[in-house]
Amino acid sequence: MNRYPLWKYAIIVVALLIGLIYSLPNLFGESPAVQVSSGKATVKVDNGTTARVEAALAEAGLQPSLVQFDGNSVKARFETTDEQLKARDVLERVFNPDPAVPTHVVALNLLPRTPAWLASLGAAPMYLGLDLRGGVHFLLEVDMAAALQRRADVLATDLRSVLREKGIRHGGINRSGNAVEVRTSDEANFDTIRDLVRSQFPDLQAAEGASAASGRLVLTIRPETIRTVQEQALKQNMTTLHNRINELGVAEPVIQQQGANRIVVQLPGVQDTAKAKDILGRTATLELRLVDESAEGRAAERGTGPVPFGSERYLERNGQAVIVKREVLLTGENLTDAQAGFDDTQQPAVHLTLDGKGSRVFRDITRENIGKRMAIILFEKGQGEVVTAPVIRSEIGGGRVQISGAMTTVEANDTALLLRAGSLAAPMEIIEERTIGPSLGAENIQRGFNSVVWGFLVIVGFMCVYYMLFGVFSSIALTVNLVLLVALLSLLQATLTLPGIAALALALGMAIDSNVLINERIREELRAGASPQAAIHAGFERAWATILDSNVTTLIAALALLMFGSGPVRGFAVVHALGILTSMFSAVFFMRGLVNLWYGRQKKLKSVSIGQVWRPDTTGVSVAGTAPASDKE
């Protein structure tokens, strides 16, 4: 009656092993470290960088406990924060001899002390939030005026292209603030341009009272478009920041909107604001421009003449100057994807996919400029670099563009990564910054840990006293519940915050409720005169429906918090929801396995150790006493 088949015990053993393995990394803590990563898309970090780090530290008399290369950066781990700070200064001097033009990012970091054998199994500790691990907090303000100016630039370029396609003459198109000015004194052209704007440019409206007599048509951005541009700028900046921070290895950042033009960014585990600012500012975008093929442009490329008016000078990766025209033909905003790959000659390349508008513009550009050079310029931190400047051989359609040249596979991957992350829709200014030290985080962890431990001990003590051996079973099941919950959070790489620790303590209190229901149900069966084996069987079977109902209703509330909450509320909801699921497994499946293992093989069971059983006497008056001889403990 009360026996488990072997496969059920096998499930319990496997679950316990997985729980122990993936919860163990949380016991080893973190060690201070220094991280060296690339500061530019053109700078490569590889095993040679690891050798340079080791040599620099050895020369300075510093002995790191571990130096490792993880594919994107080199990390040196130390035992104390004093060694960490000294190492950061040493590596900063070695990798950035010119502070004005840094080529590498040297930053303080915290690394888990997980043993190699655990790490090889994919076991890693939970991410800790800003309130537990320390880190940096920023409040950034988006420059909405710059976003509107950029939108006006795009509209001016599009209008210029459409007028050229339709053969409509004009005296020039310029942006003036957030307005677009079209110069024309011909009344017929004036009316034609105004009608064209009305039909094809819904984002623009002609200024009232405009006439051909003034010699210019002033077009302003509509108010509803202004609101849309501002909302999109904020969302694009948040998306770009999230992509950049995630791809640079900062775990579980918090990026939230605050008001109409502000963004809150929290980076757990980042100890210095310089590193955080570099991450926030490190975005790349792409521009396609025609190379200035004039005699003056070629002279400027050779260094024998000045840069012509209307052109700019940029350098290729080999240091060769390229003179390009100021007019931007396409930008990274027209990209839908960027992937590293290889060209026809099996050389590393970046394959770009353009949107519909970008495909049309690129096809027109290549058709009209066959035989000319087109420069693809990568901008990062305001500095432009010519990735390649190929000669246009034929018209290119289909929206597929390839960047190839003197680049390695790593550089191709880095370039594609930066382009996928996108560019900021508008500049941002840091108006508030705050650093939370790891010492404060350690204090929060200790207090949260103490609350969980004391809550656990009090529950265990009460259960063992009140339910005796069944209380011991319940306490073991509660321990398994805690281990499985921590293992799940670690496997999912969830972020644990102070509200999460509160949810952990609450999960323990609620998990024992299922055990109480089972124990009380067994007591009821014993009072009704059932034999111990029958009471155990009926207790588990009949308590299951109640346990399921109560946990499902609580789970619905947790899911509502998860769906509609944000920040700390979501962290609380994640731990709470997972705690409900693990408690159902430990209280019903695991605890019954323990009870069956202890009592199930006793065919003539006389009594069970489940505490005092209250039963009515023969006169119908309820009295406190022990079970009858067959049920006595």
NORNORMO-V940270 format. One record per run of one state. SS is the DSSP state (alpha for helix, beta for strand, coil for the rest). FROM is the first residue (numbers start at 1). LEN is the number of residues. If there is no record, write none. Layout:
# NORNORMO-V940270
ss/from/len
SS/FROM/LEN
SS/FROM/LEN
This chain:
# NORNORMO-V940270
ss/from/len
coil/1/5
alpha/6/22
coil/28/2
beta/30/9
coil/39/8
alpha/47/13
coil/60/6
beta/66/4
coil/70/3
beta/73/5
coil/78/3
alpha/81/15
coil/96/3
alpha/99/3
coil/102/2
beta/104/9
coil/113/3
alpha/116/5
coil/121/6
beta/127/2
coil/129/1
alpha/130/4
coil/134/1
beta/135/8
coil/143/1
alpha/144/23
coil/167/6
beta/173/4
coil/177/2
beta/179/5
coil/184/3
alpha/187/14
coil/201/3
beta/204/3
coil/207/5
alpha/212/3
coil/215/1
beta/216/6
coil/222/1
alpha/223/25
coil/248/6
beta/254/5
coil/259/3
beta/262/7
coil/269/4
alpha/273/9
coil/282/2
beta/284/8
coil/292/3
alpha/295/8
coil/303/8
beta/311/6
coil/317/4
beta/321/5
coil/326/4
beta/330/2
alpha/332/3
beta/335/8
coil/343/5
beta/348/7
coil/355/1
alpha/356/13
coil/369/4
beta/373/8
coil/381/2
beta/383/9
coil/392/8
beta/400/5
coil/405/4
alpha/409/13
coil/422/6
beta/428/9
coil/437/1
alpha/438/54
coil/492/3
beta/495/2
coil/497/1
alpha/498/30
coil/528/4
alpha/532/33
coil/565/3
alpha/568/32
coil/600/14
beta/614/3
coil/617/5
beta/622/3
coil/625/9
